[in-house]
Amino acid sequence: MKSKAEILNALPKVIGHRGAAGHAPENTLASIRKAAGLGARFVEVDATLTCDDEVIILHDSDLGRTTNGHGPVLLSRLEELRKLDAGAWFSKAYREEKIPTLRELTSLLKELGLGLNLEIKPTIGWQIPTAEKIADELADYWPDELPLLVSSFIPESLPIIAQRLPHLPLGYLTSAIPPDWQTRMRGYGASSLHCAWPFVTEQVVQDVHAEGYKLLAYTVNDTEVATRLYGWGVDGLFSDYPDRLLALSPEQGS
């Protein structure tokens, strides 16, 4: 079992956002395979809960944007979701791509040898049961050899993971960095701060590092932006096009 320090040290400079969301339908197994094929060693996906207590990989609380279904995910059973097309909205080449479960995703990551940033993305009102179920599943079958970082915009989710899986590092997700971020990081037990890239400054990077935390920024698809952020010392960037950032220099993917 990897320690927090080992997992954090394994974080590469480039993390595929929702797999490789610029190249394949986000949060699908096809997107994960594409990210790996492009050279990514770490990917980020979103996990949420169905009405029959199954953990699936999907960003939105509603099905309409990335599937041919409609309505709240939380009111749908896994059996129903299995019938949906989660790829055709992106392109005909991905027609019949399915919404994966966390277990299916884990199996593929093990096969490909990819690390994961798992974002807990609960339907608001179901923060606690979503985090509890995800924690249970990770404790049950997550491979010890694969690095795993769990993050969330929802602070209530993080202590649940910390209690049940104390060896895992946690990421606090935000858009703009709040003025009391140090207090929040300590309170949530977080090891990394994840924010929207326009809110990153060189001073912010220095301040976060001075407190002993990692700083990751999302979602960076422009190489000029990436070069500037790397120059400031940002520890990792989430990208829909990981190949663009990996191409900046051989070191960026290591």
C-alpha positions in Angstrom: 0.0 0.0 0.0 1.4 3.4 -1.0 1.8 6.1 1.5 0.4 9.7 1.1 3.9 10.9 0.3 4.5 8.2 -2.3 1.3 9.0 -4.0 1.9 12.7 -4.0 5.4 12.2 -5.3 4.0 10.0 -8.1 1.8 12.9 -9.4 2.9 13.8 -12.9 2.9 17.3 -14.4 0.1 16.3 -16.7 -3.2 14.7 -15.7 -5.8 13.8 -18.3 -9.0 15.6 -17.6 -12.0 13.2 -17.5 -9.7 10.9 -19.4 -8.7 12.8 -22.6 -12.0 14.8 -22.9 -10.8 16.7 -25.9 -10.3 13.5 -27.9 -13.0 11.2 -26.7 -16.3 11.4 -24.7 -15.5 12.4 -21.2 -15.5 10.0 -18.3 -15.8 6.9 -20.5 -13.5 3.9 -20.8 -12.7 5.1 -24.3 -11.5 8.4 -22.9 -9.3 6.6 -20.4 -7.8 4.4 -23.1 -7.2 7.5 -25.3 -5.4 9.3 -22.5 -3.1 6.3 -22.0 -2.5 6.1 -25.7 -1.4 9.7 -25.7 1.1 9.1 -23.0 -0.7 10.2 -19.9 0.2 8.4 -16.7 -2.6 9.9 -14.5 -6.2 10.7 -15.2 -9.0 12.5 -13.5 -12.7 11.4 -13.5 -15.9 12.2 -11.6 -17.8 9.7 -9.5 -21.5 9.9 -8.4 -24.2 7.6 -7.1 -27.3 6.0 -8.7 -30.6 5.4 -6.9 -29.7 1.8 -6.3 -26.4 2.8 -4.6 -24.0 2.1 -7.5 -21.0 4.3 -8.1 -20.7 5.4 -11.7 -18.3 7.7 -13.5 -20.3 10.8 -14.7 -19.8 14.5 -14.2 -23.3 16.0 -14.2 -26.2 15.4 -11.8 -28.4 15.2 -14.9 -28.0 12.8 -17.8 -28.9 15.2 -20.7 -25.5 16.6 -21.6 -23.4 13.5 -22.1 -25.9 10.7 -22.8 -29.1 10.2 -24.7 -31.0 9.9 -21.4 -32.6 12.7 -19.4 -33.4 13.4 -15.8 -31.4 13.2 -12.6 -28.8 10.5 -12.3 -29.9 9.9 -8.7 -33.3 8.8 -9.8 -31.9 6.2 -12.2 -31.0 2.6 -11.6 -27.8 1.2 -13.0 -29.7 -1.2 -15.2 -31.4 1.7 -16.9 -28.1 3.6 -17.2 -26.5 0.6 -18.9 -28.9 1.1 -21.9 -27.8 4.7 -22.5 -25.4 5.9 -25.1 -22.6 8.0 -23.6 -20.5 8.5 -26.7 -22.6 9.5 -29.7 -23.0 13.1 -28.5 -19.2 13.4 -28.9 -18.9 11.7 -32.3 -20.4 8.8 -34.3 -17.1 6.9 -33.7 -18.0 6.5 -30.1 -21.6 5.5 -30.5 -22.8 3.0 -27.9 -20.0 3.9 -25.4 -21.4 3.2 -22.0 -21.3 5.0 -18.6 -18.8 3.0 -16.6 -19.0 1.9 -13.0 -16.1 2.7 -10.6 -15.3 -1.0 -10.5 -15.0 -1.2 -14.3 -12.9 2.0 -14.4 -10.6 0.5 -11.7 -10.1 -2.7 -13.7 -9.1 -0.7 -16.8 -6.7 1.5 -14.8 -5.0 -1.6 -13.4 -4.7 -3.0 -16.9 -3.2 0.2 -18.2 -1.1 1.1 -15.1 -2.6 4.5 -14.7 -2.9 6.6 -11.5 -6.2 8.3 -10.7 -7.5 11.5 -9.3 -11.1 10.6 -8.3 -13.3 13.5 -7.8 -16.4 12.9 -5.7 -19.2 14.6 -7.5 -22.4 14.0 -5.5 -25.8 15.2 -6.2 -26.3 18.0 -3.7 -28.2 16.5 -0.7 -26.5 13.2 -1.1 -23.0 14.3 -0.2 -22.5 11.9 2.7 -24.0 8.7 1.3 -22.1 9.2 -2.0 -18.7 9.6 -0.1 -19.5 6.7 2.1 -20.3 4.4 -0.8 -17.2 5.5 -2.7 -15.0 4.9 0.4 -16.5 1.4 0.8 -15.8 0.5 -2.8 -12.2 1.8 -2.8 -11.5 0.0 0.4 -12.9 -3.2 -1.2 -11.1 -3.4 -4.5 -8.7 -0.5 -5.3 -5.3 -2.0 -6.3 -2.6 -1.1 -3.7 0.0 -0.6 -6.5 -1.9 2.2 -8.2 -1.6 5.8 -6.9 -5.0 7.4 -6.0 -5.8 11.0 -5.0 -9.4 11.7 -3.9 -10.7 15.3 -4.3 -14.0 17.2 -4.1 -15.6 20.6 -4.2 -17.8 19.3 -1.4 -16.0 19.6 1.9 -18.2 17.1 3.7 -16.9 14.4 1.4 -13.3 14.6 2.4 -13.5 13.7 6.1 -15.3 10.5 5.3 -12.5 9.4 3.0 -9.9 10.5 5.6 -11.6 8.4 8.3 -12.1 5.3 6.2 -9.0 5.5 4.0 -6.5 7.5 6.1 -3.5 6.5 3.8 -5.0 8.4 0.8 -4.1 12.0 0.1 -7.0 14.4 -0.3 -7.4 17.3 -2.7 -9.5 20.4 -1.9 -11.2 21.6 -5.1 -12.2 25.3 -5.5 -12.5 27.8 -8.3 -10.9 30.9 -6.8 -8.7 30.3 -3.8 -10.5 31.5 -0.6 -8.6 33.9 1.7 -8.8 31.3 4.5 -7.5 28.5 2.4 -4.9 27.5 4.9 -7.5 26.9 7.6 -9.7 25.0 5.1 -6.8 22.7 4.1 -6.0 21.9 7.6 -9.6 21.4 8.5 -10.3 19.1 5.6 -7.0 17.2 6.0 -6.1 18.0 2.4 -2.7 17.5 0.9 -3.2 19.3 -2.4 -5.1 22.4 -3.5 -6.8 22.3 -6.8 -8.1 25.5 -8.4 -9.0 27.1 -11.7 -5.9 28.1 -13.6 -6.9 31.8 -14.1 -6.7 32.3 -10.3 -3.1 31.0 -10.1 -0.3 33.5 -9.6 3.4 33.0 -8.9 2.8 34.2 -5.3 0.0 31.8 -4.8 2.3 28.9 -5.9 5.0 30.0 -3.5 2.5 30.4 -0.6 0.9 27.0 -1.1 4.3 25.3 -1.3 5.5 27.2 1.8 2.6 25.5 3.7 3.7 22.1 2.5 0.9 21.5 0.0 0.8 20.6 -3.7 -0.9 23.0 -6.1 -2.8 21.6 -9.2 -4.7 23.7 -11.7 -7.5 23.0 -14.1 -8.4 22.9 -17.0 -5.4 23.9 -19.1 -5.5 23.3 -22.8 -3.3 26.1 -24.0 0.4 25.5 -24.2 1.4 29.1 -23.5 -0.7 29.1 -20.3 0.8 25.7 -19.3 4.3 26.9 -19.9 3.7 30.0 -17.6 2.2 27.9 -14.9 5.0 25.3 -15.0 7.4 28.1 -14.8 5.8 29.3 -11.6 6.2 25.8 -10.2 2.6 24.4 -10.4 2.8 20.7 -9.5 0.3 19.5 -12.0 -2.2 20.6 -14.7 -5.4 18.9 -15.7 -5.9 19.0 -19.5 -8.5 17.8 -22.0 -5.6 17.4 -24.4 -2.8 15.8 -22.3 -0.8 15.3 -25.5 -0.4 19.1 -25.9 1.1 19.5 -22.5 3.2 16.3 -22.6 4.7 17.7 -25.9 6.1 20.8 -24.1 9.2 18.8 -22.9 10.1 15.2 -22.1 10.2 16.1 -18.4 6.6 17.3 -18.2 5.2 13.8 -18.2 7.6 12.4 -15.8 
